[in-house]
Amino acid sequence: MMHLMDLWVVSMITRNIKKLWQGKYASVRDTDLRLGIHKGGIKLQHNGESMNLSNEQCETLLVVNKDKPQNMYQSKFKGRYFLVDVEWKPLTHDERQGALL
């Protein structure tokens, strides 16, 4: 039997982070944040650790960084994007494991 929390995690998109900027910031493309808003959030993974961003957090990050001067990058495949730095705060427990009562 699936729980509601399992459905929330399954619908999120997953992005792997190769390296952290200054050892504590994950850079996420604005296009991934926009997709995360519609898919229920983003799961970021780095060195066996993971961090979740809800769709509300994705939207807030886009709004806050929208007016800042950004370096636009050309995608290898299509379009342009800018990077948003998110402080890396990995989960301290496995989100698939339920809480003890």
Secondary structure, 3 states (H helix, E strand, C coil): CCCHHHHHHHHCEEEECCCCECCCEEEEEHHHHHHHHHHCCEEEEECCEEEEECHHHHHHHHHHHHCCCCCCEECCCCCEECEEEEECCCCCCCCCCCCCC
